[in-house]
Amino acid sequence: MNKYNIALIGRTNVGKSTLFNRLIGKKKAIVSTIPGTTRDRINSEITINNQIYVLTDVGGFSDNQYEDFSEEIKEQIEKALKISDLIIMITDVNDGITVIDKKVAQIVRNSDKKSILVVNKVDNKKKEIYTNEFYELGLKEIVSISAYHNINIDLLTSKISNLLPINTMELFEEENKSNTIKISIVGRPNTGKSTLFNQLHGSKRSITSDIPGTTRDSIDFDLNISDQIFNIIDTPGIRRRGKIKGKIEKVSINKAIDFISESNLSILLIDPIEVATNQDSHIIQTLTNSTDGLIIAVNKSDIIKSKNLNLNEIENKIRNNFKFLKFAPLIYISGLKGTRIDELIKECTIIYSKSKQILQADQLKNFIMEKIAYNPPKNKPGQSLHIYNIKQHEYYQNVFEFEVNNSEYIHFSYKRFLENIIREKYDFHGVVIKLIFKSRSKK
C-alpha cells in the first residue's frame, strides 16, 4: 500500500515524542522533560481512514552549544524533511513564539511541503485564546491540542487525512509482513551498534559517536535482499542495572528489551578489545530470556591486526566464558568497513529458518522419553520429578512444553540436559531453545 511520510519537528521539549506516542498508540519514543531527549529519527506506521502513514519523530532544534549532537540532529532533520509529504511543526502554548520557533517555521515554509502547525499543551479554554498569536509563524493550518491529555487529537488526524487523502489513482499492494525477519542489534555502549546499523541502511540514519550511550531510542528500518524483508533495529547500549544513570537511560534500556523481545533474532556485538565482560554476560542473560535466535558478532575486525589481537584467543575467551552459547555462531565483522556483512545477513536467514522448523510430534516425544529413561532426573527426598509428555509449541517452534507432576521439582542442570538432547537430535543452529514445565492438574 502507498505510504505517505509525515515528519514531526520543532524545538526541544515541546512534546514531539508525546504526540508521536499518542498517534501510534504506544510508547516508542522516550518522553522526558529534559530538552533534546530524542537524538535519532524514529519511525512507526499509523493508519487513518484506511490510509497508512509513516510517522517520523526527529531530534529537536536547539541553539544550545553544549548539546554534543546538535549538528548531527540538524542533519537528521534535513533528511527527514526531504522525504516527507507532510510536516507537522509543534510549538508550546506556554512558551509563546520563540526565536527558535521562527527559525523552524522558516525552514518549513522554505521546504514547500504541506504542513500543519500544532500548538501543544493547550489543556484548558484559557490557553486556547493564546493560539491565535501563532498565525504569526506564517503557516495556514493550525491545530491546538494537548498530546498528553489526548485533546483534539481526532481533529489533528482529520486534518492529516484531508491533506494526504487516499490515492485512488494507484493500485496499492499490501505488504506481506508475515515473512519479515526482525533483527535487533544489541551490545554494550560503544561497541559499534549504530555504525553497523548505518552500514546496513546505507546512510547515516542513526547518530554515531565515540561517546557511550549516543543512541537513546530504538530505531528501525526495512531492508530488502532478494525479496526477503529484514526489519533492522538499532537499540541503545545496555549496561548493568547498577551502572544505569538517570531515568532516561533506564526507560531507554527497558524499551530496548521490549524491542529485543519483539525481534526474531539478535546480533550481539562484542568489542575485540574488551571481550567477555560482566556487562556482556548481563546482556546475554537478557537475550536468552527474550529473543529467539542469537549471533555473536565480534565487531571492529578492522582494528584487530593493528592492535595485535589474536583471533583464536578472542574466540576461546568468548566460548570459555559463555559455554552455554555453543549453539550461537561467531562471526568477525566490521560495521565501519562493511566486512562480512553479507555473511552476517545470510546467517540471520539460516537461523530464522531453523527457528521455524516443525518437528514430527511422535518422533520428538519418543526420542526425548527414551533419553529420559536412560538418564532420569536425580530426585530429592519427597520431590520425585516425573515427566509425562513433551511437545513443541504450536506457534513458537523454539519453545518446548513438558508436562510434569510438579514444575518446582525441575533442577536447572536437568533443564540443560534436556536442551542438549534436543540439540543433539535436531539442528537448532543459532536458535535459543526455551523449555516450559507445566504441572499436571490433579483430578
C-alpha positions as CSV (number, residue, x, y, z in Angstrom):
1,M,0.0,0.0,0.0
2,N,1.2,3.5,-0.8
3,K,2.5,5.2,2.4
4,Y,2.8,8.9,3.0
5,N,5.7,10.2,5.1
6,I,5.0,12.6,8.0
7,A,7.7,14.4,9.9
8,L,7.2,15.8,13.5
9,I,9.6,18.7,14.1
10,G,10.0,21.6,16.4
11,R,12.4,22.9,19.1
12,T,13.3,20.7,22.0
13,N,10.8,19.8,24.7
14,V,7.6,20.9,23.0
15,G,6.1,17.4,23.2
16,K,7.1,15.8,19.8
17,S,7.7,12.4,21.4
18,T,4.5,12.6,23.4
19,L,2.5,13.4,20.3
20,F,4.3,10.6,18.4
21,N,3.4,8.1,21.1
22,R,-0.1,9.3,21.2
23,L,-0.6,8.9,17.4
24,I,1.0,5.4,17.2
25,G,-0.8,4.3,20.3
26,K,2.2,3.1,22.3
27,K,5.4,4.4,23.9
28,K,8.1,4.0,21.3
29,A,9.9,7.4,21.7
30,I,11.3,8.3,25.1
31,V,9.3,11.1,26.8
32,S,11.1,13.4,29.2
33,T,11.1,17.0,30.4
34,I,14.9,17.2,29.6
35,P,15.4,19.0,26.3
36,G,17.0,17.1,23.5
37,T,15.9,13.6,24.6
38,T,15.2,12.3,21.1
39,R,18.5,12.0,19.3
40,D,17.6,9.7,16.4
41,R,14.8,9.6,13.8
42,I,12.2,7.0,14.9
43,N,9.6,5.7,12.5
44,S,6.3,4.0,13.0
45,E,3.3,3.3,10.9
46,I,-0.2,4.7,11.7
47,T,-3.4,4.2,9.9
48,I,-6.0,6.9,9.5
49,N,-9.2,6.2,7.5
50,N,-7.6,3.1,5.8
51,Q,-4.6,5.1,4.7
52,I,-1.1,4.1,6.0
53,Y,1.3,6.9,7.1
54,V,4.9,6.6,8.2
55,L,5.3,8.9,11.1
56,T,8.8,10.2,12.0
57,D,9.9,11.7,15.3
58,V,13.1,13.6,14.8
59,G,15.5,15.4,17.2
60,G,14.6,18.9,18.4
61,F,16.1,22.1,17.1
62,S,18.3,23.8,19.7
63,D,20.8,26.7,19.8
64,N,22.4,25.1,22.9
65,Q,26.1,24.7,22.1
66,Y,26.5,22.3,25.0
67,E,24.4,19.6,23.3
68,D,27.0,17.3,21.8
69,F,24.8,16.2,19.0
70,S,23.2,19.4,17.8
71,E,24.9,19.3,14.3
72,E,24.1,15.6,13.8
73,I,20.5,16.2,14.8
74,K,20.1,19.0,12.3
75,E,21.4,16.7,9.6
76,Q,18.8,14.1,10.6
77,I,16.1,16.7,10.5
78,E,17.1,17.8,7.0
79,K,16.9,14.2,5.7
80,A,13.5,13.7,7.4
81,L,12.1,16.8,5.8
82,K,13.4,15.9,2.4
83,I,11.5,12.6,2.2
84,S,8.3,13.9,4.0
85,D,5.0,14.5,2.3
86,L,3.7,16.5,5.3
87,I,5.5,18.4,8.1
88,I,3.9,18.8,11.4
89,M,5.6,21.6,13.3
90,I,5.0,21.5,17.1
91,T,5.1,24.5,19.4
92,D,4.3,25.0,23.1
93,V,1.5,27.4,24.0
94,N,3.1,28.0,27.4
95,D,6.2,29.5,25.9
96,G,4.6,31.5,23.1
97,I,6.6,32.1,19.9
98,T,10.3,31.8,20.5
99,V,13.3,32.7,18.3
100,I,13.8,29.1,17.5
101,D,10.2,28.6,16.6
102,K,10.6,31.4,14.0
103,K,13.7,29.6,12.6
104,V,11.9,26.3,12.4
105,A,8.8,27.9,10.7
106,Q,11.1,29.5,8.1
107,I,12.6,26.0,7.3
108,V,9.1,24.6,7.0
109,R,7.9,27.4,4.7
110,N,11.1,27.1,2.5
111,S,10.5,23.4,2.1
112,D,7.3,23.9,0.0
113,K,5.9,20.9,1.7
114,K,2.3,20.5,3.1
115,S,2.3,21.5,6.7
116,I,0.3,21.7,9.9
117,L,1.3,23.9,12.9
118,V,0.4,22.2,16.2
119,V,0.1,24.3,19.3
120,N,0.7,21.8,22.0
121,K,-0.2,21.7,25.8
122,V,-3.5,23.6,25.3
123,D,-5.3,21.8,28.1
124,N,-7.9,24.4,29.0
125,K,-10.1,27.1,27.3
126,K,-8.0,30.0,28.7
127,K,-4.9,28.7,26.8
128,E,-6.9,28.4,23.5
129,I,-7.0,32.2,23.4
130,Y,-3.3,32.3,23.0
131,T,-3.2,30.0,20.0
132,N,-4.1,32.9,17.6
133,E,-0.7,34.5,18.0
134,F,0.9,31.5,16.4
135,Y,-0.5,32.6,13.0
136,E,2.4,35.0,13.0
137,L,4.6,32.0,12.0
138,G,3.0,32.0,8.5
139,L,1.6,28.5,8.4
140,K,-2.0,28.2,7.3
141,E,-3.2,25.0,9.0
142,I,-3.1,25.4,12.8
143,V,-4.5,22.9,15.4
144,S,-4.4,23.4,19.2
145,I,-4.0,20.1,21.1
146,S,-2.8,18.6,24.3
147,A,-0.9,15.4,23.3
148,Y,-0.6,14.4,27.0
149,H,-4.3,14.8,27.7
150,N,-5.5,13.5,24.3
151,I,-7.3,16.7,23.5
152,N,-8.1,17.5,19.8
153,I,-6.1,14.5,18.5
154,D,-9.0,13.5,16.4
155,L,-9.1,17.0,14.9
156,L,-5.4,16.7,14.0
157,T,-5.8,13.3,12.4
158,S,-8.7,14.6,10.4
159,K,-6.5,17.4,9.0
160,I,-3.8,14.9,8.2
161,S,-6.3,12.8,6.3
162,N,-7.6,15.8,4.4
163,L,-4.1,16.9,3.4
164,L,-2.9,13.4,2.4
165,P,-6.0,11.6,1.2
166,I,-6.1,8.0,-0.1
167,N,-4.5,7.9,-3.6
168,T,-7.1,6.2,-5.8
169,M,-5.0,6.6,-8.9
170,E,-2.6,3.9,-7.9
171,L,-3.1,0.2,-7.4
172,F,-1.9,-0.5,-3.9
173,E,-0.4,-3.7,-2.7
174,E,-0.5,-4.6,0.9
175,E,3.0,-5.6,2.2
176,N,3.4,-9.1,3.4
177,K,4.6,-8.5,6.9
178,S,4.4,-12.1,8.0
179,N,7.7,-13.0,6.2
180,T,9.7,-10.1,7.7
181,I,12.7,-11.2,9.8
182,K,13.1,-8.8,12.7
183,I,16.7,-8.4,13.8
184,S,17.8,-6.4,16.8
185,I,21.4,-5.1,17.1
186,V,22.4,-5.4,20.8
187,G,25.5,-4.8,22.9
188,R,27.3,-2.7,25.4
189,P,27.6,1.0,24.8
190,N,30.1,2.0,22.2
191,T,30.5,-1.4,20.6
192,G,29.5,0.0,17.2
193,K,25.8,-0.9,17.0
194,S,24.8,2.3,15.2
195,T,27.8,2.1,12.8
196,L,26.6,-1.4,11.8
197,F,23.0,-0.2,11.6
198,N,24.1,2.6,9.3
199,Q,26.2,0.2,7.2
200,L,23.1,-2.0,6.6
201,H,20.9,1.1,6.0
202,G,23.4,2.6,3.5
203,S,23.2,6.1,5.1
204,K,23.9,7.9,8.3
205,R,20.5,7.3,9.9
206,S,21.5,6.6,13.5
207,I,23.8,9.1,15.1
208,T,27.2,7.6,15.7
209,S,29.8,8.9,18.1
210,D,32.6,7.7,20.3
211,I,30.6,8.9,23.3
212,P,29.0,5.9,25.0
213,G,25.2,6.0,25.1
214,T,24.7,8.0,21.9
215,T,21.6,6.1,20.8
216,R,18.7,6.7,23.3
217,D,15.8,5.4,21.2
218,S,15.4,2.1,19.4
219,I,15.1,2.9,15.7
220,D,14.5,0.6,12.8
221,F,14.2,0.3,9.0
222,D,13.2,-2.4,6.5
223,L,15.9,-3.9,4.3
224,N,15.0,-5.9,1.2
225,I,17.5,-8.5,0.0
226,S,16.5,-11.0,-2.7
227,D,12.8,-10.5,-1.9
228,Q,13.4,-11.2,1.8
229,I,12.5,-8.3,4.1
230,F,14.6,-7.7,7.2
231,N,13.5,-5.2,9.8
232,I,16.7,-4.0,11.4
233,I,16.5,-2.5,14.9
234,D,19.3,-0.4,16.5
235,T,19.0,-0.5,20.3
236,P,20.6,1.6,23.0
237,G,23.7,0.2,24.7
238,I,22.7,-2.0,27.7
239,R,24.6,-1.5,30.9
240,R,24.4,-3.4,34.2
241,R,21.5,-2.2,36.3
242,G,23.9,-0.7,38.9
243,K,25.6,1.4,36.2
244,I,22.4,2.9,34.7
245,K,22.3,6.7,35.2
246,G,19.1,8.6,35.2
247,K,15.5,8.0,34.4
248,I,16.0,8.4,30.6
249,E,18.6,5.7,30.3
250,K,16.5,3.4,32.5
251,V,13.5,3.9,30.3
252,S,15.6,3.6,27.1
253,I,17.0,0.2,28.2
254,N,13.5,-1.1,29.1
255,K,12.4,-0.1,25.6
256,A,15.4,-1.9,24.1
257,I,14.4,-5.1,25.9
258,D,10.9,-4.7,24.6
259,F,12.3,-4.5,21.0
260,I,14.6,-7.5,21.6
261,S,11.5,-9.5,22.7
262,E,9.7,-8.5,19.5
263,S,12.6,-9.4,17.3
264,N,13.1,-12.9,15.7
265,L,16.8,-12.9,16.5
266,S,19.5,-10.6,17.9
267,I,23.0,-9.8,16.8
268,L,25.2,-9.4,19.9
269,L,28.1,-7.1,19.2
270,I,31.3,-7.7,21.1
271,D,34.3,-5.3,21.3
272,P,37.5,-7.2,20.4
273,I,39.5,-5.1,22.9
274,E,37.2,-5.9,25.8
275,V,36.0,-9.4,25.3
276,A,33.6,-11.4,27.5
277,T,33.0,-8.7,30.2
278,N,30.5,-9.0,33.1
279,Q,28.4,-6.5,31.1
280,D,28.3,-8.9,28.1
281,S,27.2,-11.7,30.5
282,H,24.3,-9.5,31.7
283,I,23.2,-8.7,28.1
284,I,23.4,-12.4,27.1
285,Q,21.1,-13.3,30.0
286,T,18.6,-10.7,28.7
287,L,18.9,-12.1,25.2
288,T,18.4,-15.7,26.1
289,N,15.3,-14.8,28.0
290,S,13.9,-12.5,25.3
291,T,14.9,-13.3,21.7
292,D,14.5,-16.5,19.6
293,G,17.9,-16.5,17.8
294,L,21.4,-15.3,18.5
295,I,24.6,-14.4,16.5
296,I,27.8,-13.3,18.2
297,A,29.4,-10.7,16.1
298,V,32.9,-9.5,17.1
299,N,32.9,-6.0,15.6
300,K,35.7,-3.7,14.6
301,S,37.7,-6.5,12.9
302,D,39.5,-3.8,11.0
303,I,41.5,-2.9,14.2
304,I,42.3,-6.5,15.2
305,K,45.6,-6.6,13.2
306,S,46.7,-3.0,14.2
307,K,46.1,-3.8,17.9
308,N,48.0,-7.1,17.6
309,L,44.9,-9.1,18.8
310,N,44.7,-12.8,18.3
311,L,41.6,-14.2,16.8
312,N,41.9,-17.6,18.5
313,E,42.4,-16.0,21.9
314,I,39.3,-13.8,21.4
315,E,37.1,-16.7,20.3
316,N,38.4,-19.0,23.1
317,K,37.7,-16.4,25.7
318,I,34.1,-15.9,24.5
319,R,33.5,-19.7,24.2
320,N,35.1,-20.4,27.6
321,N,33.3,-17.7,29.5
322,F,29.9,-18.3,27.8
323,K,29.8,-22.0,27.4
324,F,26.1,-22.1,27.3
325,L,26.2,-20.2,24.0
326,K,27.9,-23.0,22.0
327,F,24.8,-23.1,19.7
328,A,25.4,-19.4,18.6
329,P,27.6,-18.8,15.6
330,L,30.5,-16.4,16.0
331,I,31.4,-14.0,13.1
332,Y,34.1,-11.4,12.8
333,I,32.8,-8.2,11.1
334,S,33.5,-4.6,10.6
335,G,30.4,-2.3,10.7
336,L,32.7,0.6,9.7
337,K,34.2,-1.2,6.6
338,G,31.3,-3.5,5.8
339,T,33.5,-6.6,6.2
340,R,31.5,-9.9,6.1
341,I,28.1,-8.1,6.4
342,D,26.7,-10.3,3.6
343,E,27.7,-13.4,5.6
344,L,26.1,-11.9,8.7
345,I,22.7,-11.4,6.9
346,K,22.9,-14.9,5.4
347,E,23.5,-16.3,8.9
348,C,20.4,-14.5,10.1
349,T,18.3,-16.1,7.4
350,I,19.5,-19.5,8.3
351,I,18.8,-19.1,12.0
352,Y,15.4,-17.7,11.3
353,S,14.6,-20.8,9.1
354,K,15.9,-23.1,11.9
355,S,13.7,-21.4,14.5
356,K,10.6,-22.1,12.4
357,Q,11.1,-25.8,11.8
358,I,8.2,-28.0,12.8
359,L,9.2,-31.4,14.3
360,Q,7.3,-34.7,13.9
361,A,5.5,-34.9,17.2
362,D,5.7,-38.7,17.8
363,Q,9.4,-38.8,16.9
364,L,10.2,-35.9,19.2
365,K,8.3,-37.5,22.2
366,N,9.7,-41.0,21.7
367,F,13.3,-39.7,21.4
368,I,13.1,-37.5,24.5
369,M,11.3,-40.0,26.6
370,E,13.9,-42.6,25.7
371,K,16.7,-40.3,26.7
372,I,15.0,-39.5,30.0
373,A,14.6,-43.3,30.7
374,Y,18.4,-43.7,30.3
375,N,19.2,-40.7,32.4
376,P,16.3,-40.0,34.8
377,P,16.3,-36.8,37.0
378,K,18.1,-37.0,40.3
379,N,15.4,-36.5,42.9
380,K,15.4,-35.1,46.4
381,P,13.6,-37.0,49.1
382,G,9.9,-36.3,48.7
383,Q,10.4,-34.4,45.5
384,S,10.4,-37.0,42.7
385,L,10.1,-35.4,39.3
386,H,8.0,-37.3,36.7
387,I,7.9,-36.2,33.1
388,Y,4.8,-37.5,31.2
389,N,4.9,-35.7,27.9
390,I,6.8,-33.3,25.7
391,K,5.5,-31.3,22.7
392,Q,6.7,-28.5,20.5
393,H,4.8,-25.2,20.9
394,E,2.1,-24.7,18.2
395,Y,3.2,-21.1,17.3
396,Y,6.7,-20.7,18.8
397,Q,8.7,-23.6,17.4
398,N,11.8,-22.9,19.6
399,V,9.6,-23.5,22.7
400,F,9.1,-27.0,24.1
401,E,6.4,-27.8,26.7
402,F,7.0,-30.6,29.2
403,E,4.1,-32.0,31.2
404,V,5.4,-32.9,34.7
405,N,3.9,-33.8,38.1
406,N,5.4,-30.7,39.8
407,S,7.2,-28.0,37.9
408,E,9.0,-26.9,41.1
409,Y,11.0,-30.1,41.2
410,I,12.9,-29.4,38.0
411,H,16.6,-28.6,38.6
412,F,18.4,-26.1,36.3
413,S,21.1,-28.8,35.5
414,Y,18.4,-31.2,34.2
415,K,16.9,-28.4,32.1
416,R,20.3,-28.0,30.5
417,F,20.4,-31.8,29.9
418,L,17.0,-31.7,28.2
419,E,18.0,-28.8,26.0
420,N,21.2,-30.5,25.0
421,I,19.5,-33.7,23.9
422,I,17.0,-31.7,21.8
423,R,20.0,-30.1,20.1
424,E,21.7,-33.5,19.7
425,K,18.8,-34.7,17.6
426,Y,17.7,-31.6,15.8
427,D,19.5,-28.8,14.1
428,F,18.7,-25.6,16.1
429,H,21.8,-23.8,14.9
430,G,21.8,-20.3,16.4
431,V,18.3,-20.8,17.9
432,V,17.5,-20.0,21.6
433,I,15.6,-23.0,22.9
434,K,13.2,-22.4,25.7
435,L,11.7,-25.1,27.9
436,I,8.4,-24.7,29.8
437,F,7.4,-27.1,32.5
438,K,3.7,-27.4,33.3
439,S,2.4,-29.2,36.3
440,R,-0.2,-31.8,35.5
441,S,-3.5,-30.8,37.0
442,K,-4.7,-33.1,39.9
443,K,-8.0,-34.8,39.2
